[in-house]
Amino acid sequence: MKTTVRLCLAAVFLGACVVLCVCSVTKDAGAASDGVAATNGLAGVDFDFTRMSATMAAAYSYRLGASPQEFAGKTLRISGVLLTRVDEKDGKRYFACMTGNPGGCACCSPGGVLEFEPKASYRWPADFPGVESRITVSGVLKMVEMEDAGQVFSVPRLFDAEILSR
């Protein structure tokens, strides 16, 4: 009997937390309907993850991962760790910002890895901070079609990205 009561109380508490989180995200999304989120820290930035609370940033990061097309065409500003790699097939250098807990991994921390293409004026490595440095990146999110092992899928990527060391 005590176990059942505890489980019911835990379920009610968890349900209330989910409702609060969803209401909070919905409220912020409503504020963004005019193209500028309530969390806007810079003119022209639709979603400024750097000015959100940790809870809100985690909620928006989840939304970005689950429904990236919802953010397509919007300007995002995020902070994290600079990552880069060179594709062995085409020799192109790719850049990404790992958000969330810098001491953890992208799969386990709230956030993830978001690829970006820097502004054309940036030259590697002269105009970049060191790899795994803390950075803030802002750019326009677009969906890019990728192919891997015969499968075609869309991934989000920031374009014309401005990079700031933190």
Backbone hydrogen bonds, N-H to C=O, Kabsch-Sander energy under -0.5 kcal/mol:
donor,donor_aa,acceptor,acceptor_aa,energy
5,V,1,M,-2.1
6,R,2,K,-2.5
7,L,3,T,-2.6
8,C,4,T,-2.4
9,L,5,V,-2.7
10,A,6,R,-2.6
11,A,7,L,-2.4
12,V,8,C,-2.5
13,F,9,L,-2.6
14,L,10,A,-2.7
15,G,11,A,-2.6
16,A,12,V,-2.3
17,C,13,F,-2.2
18,V,14,L,-2.4
19,V,15,G,-2.4
20,L,16,A,-2.6
21,C,17,C,-2.5
22,V,18,V,-2.9
23,C,19,V,-2.8
24,S,20,L,-2.3
25,V,21,C,-2.6
26,T,22,V,-2.7
27,K,23,C,-2.6
28,D,24,S,-2.3
29,A,25,V,-2.6
30,G,26,T,-2.2
31,A,27,K,-1.6
32,A,28,D,-1.1
33,S,30,G,-1.2
34,D,31,A,-0.6
35,G,32,A,-2.5
37,A,46,D,-1.3
40,N,37,A,-1.9
45,V,42,L,-1.9
46,D,44,G,-0.6
46,D,75,T,-1.4
47,F,75,T,-2.1
49,F,47,F,-1.0
49,F,77,R,-2.1
50,T,77,R,-0.7
51,R,48,D,-1.4
52,M,49,F,-0.9
57,A,53,S,-3.0
58,A,54,A,-2.1
59,A,55,T,-2.2
60,Y,56,M,-2.8
61,S,57,A,-2.5
62,Y,58,A,-2.1
63,R,59,A,-2.2
64,L,60,Y,-2.9
65,G,61,S,-2.2
66,A,62,Y,-2.8
67,S,63,R,-3.2
70,E,67,S,-1.7
71,F,68,P,-1.9
72,A,69,Q,-0.8
73,G,141,L,-3.7
74,K,71,F,-2.2
76,L,74,K,-0.6
76,L,139,G,-2.7
77,R,47,F,-2.2
78,I,137,V,-2.8
80,G,135,I,-2.4
81,V,98,M,-1.9
82,L,133,S,-2.6
83,L,96,A,-2.8
85,R,94,Y,-2.0
87,D,92,K,-2.8
91,G,87,D,-2.3
94,Y,85,R,-3.4
95,F,116,F,-0.7
96,A,83,L,-2.4
97,C,114,L,-2.3
98,M,81,V,-2.6
99,T,97,C,-0.7
99,T,112,G,-3.1
104,G,101,N,-1.5
108,C,105,C,-1.2
109,S,105,C,-1.7
114,L,97,C,-2.2
115,E,113,V,-0.5
115,E,156,P,-0.6
116,F,95,F,-2.2
117,E,158,L,-3.1
119,K,161,A,-2.2
122,Y,119,K,-1.9
127,D,123,R,-2.9
128,F,125,P,-1.7
132,E,82,L,-2.9
133,S,130,G,-1.9
135,I,80,G,-2.7
136,T,164,L,-2.6
137,V,78,I,-2.9
138,S,162,E,-1.9
139,G,76,L,-1.9
140,V,159,F,-1.9
141,L,74,K,-2.8
142,K,157,R,-2.6
144,V,155,V,-3.0
146,M,153,F,-3.5
148,D,151,Q,-2.5
151,Q,148,D,-2.1
153,F,146,M,-2.5
155,V,144,V,-2.6
157,R,142,K,-2.1
158,L,115,E,-2.4
159,F,140,V,-2.8
161,A,117,E,-2.5
162,E,138,S,-2.8
164,L,136,T,-2.7
166,R,134,R,-2.0
